[in-house]
Amino acid sequence: MMQVSYKSRILGTVSFEHGFHFSTEKGVYTGITAISLADFAEKLETVDVNSILFHYPHGDFQKWIEDTLGDKELANQMCFIKTDISGEELRKQLIKLVQKRINWV
């Protein structure tokens, strides 16, 4: 059995069931699912900001990126984004961090 490289795992695509399912603060699915890191960055740009404000403080993004995509480094970097900023600023910082990681890997 061939091992999947670190880069292809981080930048690869996962099944819909293993994707990141964006929800609202009430736990209601928004209908938006990201199935790769690039897809995640793209969905962050358009998903309702309330979904970002719901998931980020709970560590949901970090958990999915580390556990599903296998990128502990990016997950750890996300923890350093301050929480006392606006939802739109949080969105921008998350997108910037994820895109930087995609380009670096």
Phi, psi and omega in degrees: 000131183275136178281142177279132181292156179306312183296315183290333177288314181295318184265359182284178180253142176249166179293160180305317183295335177263003180289172175271117182261108181290134179233171175265177181298342178266007179078016180272126180297132183278348185091004181247127179226135176258134182244008175201169179295319178295320178295321178299314179300318181294317182290329177300330182292332187243343183296149178306132183301332178295331176292319177296315180294336176282311187285318188302309182297336179276354180076019183295317179297312182299316181297315180296316181295320180284309187284321184267316182268345177077024182251083181294325181299311179295318179302317179293320179298324180298330182295343183271356176286128182296150181263350182266042180237167180291161178300321180291323177292320177299315177304310182300316182292321178296314180300314181301315181295316181293316180295322177298319180294317179301315181290331182283318182292000000 
